[in-house]
Amino acid sequence: MIQINKLMFYLKVVPLFALALAAFSAGAVIEIAPLSSPELESRYRVLIEELRCPKCQNQNLSDSDSPIAADLREQIRVLLEEGKSDEEVIAYLVDRYGDFVRYRPAVQPSTWLLWFAPLGLAGLAFAGVFLVVRGHQRAKKQAAKLSVEEQRRLNTLLSSSSKPSDKHL
């Protein structure tokens, strides 16, 4: 009887939990005020996808529900309507919030490590693999070469192994 009660409880709770989870994830940001032209609207969408929310830290402006993200979306909307280019809008936000607001920061001396460290690490990994493989090949070649004395001893052992004597083992 206890098992049936547990089953009934789970049959009631699990769908409610799934419904609550779906409702939570459906709370996406909906923009109400349209821009004056479809071209501005597409530029706006690209910008809010490329710029990061200063509060949320790993959400773009499009996904964030924070008040500052809403303010920044509105500011982008105003700047675009004023005729600013995408670069000018990004420069405005970078001046105000720093390079953090960009998902892809500009290549400049302060971001060289960010941009070129992966290439350097890949180069080091490639060089390491190359050196290890080359070392193994050299070790194989050296192991394959026998000195004259070693060859003579090997021949002696091989010729004596054909005899039923276990004297050399």
C-alpha positions as CSV (number, residue, x, y, z in Angstrom):
1,M,0.0,0.0,0.0
2,I,2.9,2.3,0.8
3,Q,4.4,1.7,-2.7
4,I,1.2,2.7,-4.4
5,N,1.0,5.9,-2.3
6,K,4.5,6.8,-3.3
7,L,3.8,6.1,-7.0
8,M,0.7,8.3,-6.9
9,F,2.7,11.1,-5.2
10,Y,5.3,10.9,-7.9
11,L,2.7,10.8,-10.7
12,K,1.3,14.1,-9.3
13,V,4.6,15.9,-8.4
14,V,6.8,15.1,-11.4
15,P,4.4,16.6,-14.0
16,L,4.0,19.7,-11.9
17,F,7.8,20.0,-11.5
18,A,8.2,19.7,-15.3
19,L,5.6,22.3,-15.9
20,A,7.2,24.7,-13.5
21,L,10.6,24.1,-15.2
22,A,9.1,24.8,-18.6
23,A,7.4,27.9,-17.4
24,F,10.7,29.1,-15.9
25,S,12.7,28.6,-19.1
26,A,9.9,30.2,-21.2
27,G,10.5,33.5,-19.6
28,A,12.6,34.9,-22.5
29,V,13.0,38.6,-23.0
30,I,10.3,40.0,-25.3
31,E,11.0,43.4,-26.9
32,I,7.9,45.5,-27.3
33,A,9.0,48.6,-29.1
34,P,9.9,47.9,-32.7
35,L,12.7,49.8,-34.5
36,S,11.9,52.1,-37.4
37,S,13.2,49.8,-40.1
38,P,13.8,46.0,-40.5
39,E,17.5,46.8,-41.2
40,L,17.9,48.5,-37.8
41,E,16.0,45.6,-36.2
42,S,18.4,43.0,-37.6
43,R,21.4,45.1,-36.5
44,Y,19.8,45.4,-33.1
45,R,19.4,41.7,-32.8
46,V,23.0,41.0,-33.8
47,L,24.3,43.6,-31.3
48,I,22.3,42.3,-28.3
49,E,23.5,38.7,-29.2
50,E,27.2,39.8,-29.3
51,L,27.2,42.0,-26.2
52,R,27.4,40.6,-22.6
53,C,25.3,41.7,-19.7
54,P,27.5,43.4,-17.1
55,K,25.6,41.9,-14.2
56,C,24.9,38.4,-15.4
57,Q,28.5,37.8,-16.6
58,N,27.7,34.9,-18.9
59,Q,24.6,35.9,-20.6
60,N,24.2,38.2,-23.6
61,L,21.9,41.1,-23.5
62,S,19.3,39.2,-25.5
63,D,19.0,36.4,-22.8
64,S,19.3,38.5,-19.7
65,D,16.3,39.6,-17.6
66,S,18.3,41.9,-15.4
67,P,17.3,45.6,-15.2
68,I,20.7,46.8,-16.5
69,A,20.4,44.5,-19.5
70,A,17.0,46.0,-20.2
71,D,18.5,49.5,-19.9
72,L,21.4,48.6,-22.2
73,R,19.0,47.1,-24.8
74,E,17.0,50.4,-24.7
75,Q,20.2,52.4,-25.0
76,I,21.3,50.4,-28.0
77,R,17.8,51.0,-29.5
78,V,18.2,54.7,-29.0
79,L,21.8,54.8,-30.5
80,L,20.7,52.9,-33.5
81,E,17.7,55.2,-34.1
82,E,20.1,58.2,-33.8
83,G,22.1,56.7,-36.8
84,K,25.1,55.3,-34.9
85,S,27.0,52.5,-36.6
86,D,27.5,49.1,-34.9
87,E,31.1,50.0,-34.1
88,E,30.0,53.3,-32.5
89,V,27.4,51.5,-30.4
90,I,30.0,48.9,-29.3
91,A,32.6,51.6,-28.6
92,Y,30.0,53.5,-26.4
93,L,29.3,50.4,-24.3
94,V,33.0,49.5,-24.1
95,D,33.9,53.0,-22.9
96,R,31.2,52.7,-20.3
97,Y,31.6,49.1,-19.1
98,G,35.1,48.0,-20.4
99,D,36.0,45.1,-22.7
100,F,34.0,42.8,-20.5
101,V,30.8,43.6,-22.4
102,R,32.2,42.1,-25.5
103,Y,32.1,38.3,-26.0
104,R,34.8,38.7,-28.6
105,P,37.2,41.4,-27.4
106,A,39.2,43.4,-29.8
107,V,42.8,42.2,-30.6
108,Q,44.9,44.7,-28.7
109,P,48.0,44.4,-26.5
110,S,45.8,43.9,-23.4
111,T,44.0,40.9,-25.0
112,W,47.0,39.3,-26.8
113,L,47.2,36.6,-24.2
114,L,43.5,35.8,-24.6
115,W,43.8,35.6,-28.4
116,F,47.2,33.9,-28.9
117,A,47.7,31.7,-25.8
118,P,45.6,28.9,-27.3
119,L,47.8,28.9,-30.4
120,G,50.9,28.9,-28.3
121,L,49.7,26.0,-26.2
122,A,48.7,24.1,-29.3
123,G,52.2,24.7,-30.8
124,L,53.8,23.5,-27.5
125,A,51.6,20.4,-27.5
126,F,52.6,19.7,-31.2
127,A,56.3,20.2,-30.4
128,G,56.0,17.9,-27.4
129,V,54.4,15.1,-29.4
130,F,57.0,15.6,-32.1
131,L,59.9,15.3,-29.6
132,V,58.4,12.2,-27.9
133,V,57.8,10.4,-31.2
134,R,61.3,11.3,-32.5
135,G,62.8,10.1,-29.2
136,H,61.0,6.8,-29.5
137,Q,62.2,6.4,-33.1
138,R,65.8,7.1,-32.1
139,A,65.5,4.6,-29.2
140,K,64.1,2.0,-31.6
141,K,67.0,2.5,-34.1
142,Q,69.6,2.3,-31.3
143,A,68.0,-0.8,-29.9
144,A,68.0,-2.4,-33.4
145,K,71.7,-1.9,-33.8
146,L,74.0,-4.4,-32.1
147,S,77.6,-4.0,-31.5
148,V,80.0,-6.6,-33.0
149,E,80.4,-8.2,-29.6
150,E,76.7,-8.3,-28.9
151,Q,76.1,-9.8,-32.3
152,R,78.7,-12.5,-31.7
153,R,77.2,-13.4,-28.3
154,L,73.7,-13.5,-29.9
155,N,74.9,-15.9,-32.6
156,T,76.6,-18.1,-29.9
157,L,73.3,-18.2,-27.9
158,L,71.2,-18.9,-30.9
159,S,73.5,-21.7,-32.1
160,S,73.7,-23.3,-28.7
161,S,70.0,-23.0,-28.2
162,S,69.5,-25.5,-31.0
163,K,71.4,-28.0,-28.8
164,P,69.4,-29.5,-25.9
165,S,71.7,-28.0,-23.4
166,D,70.4,-25.4,-20.8
167,K,73.8,-24.3,-19.8
168,H,73.5,-20.7,-21.0
169,L,70.1,-20.0,-19.4
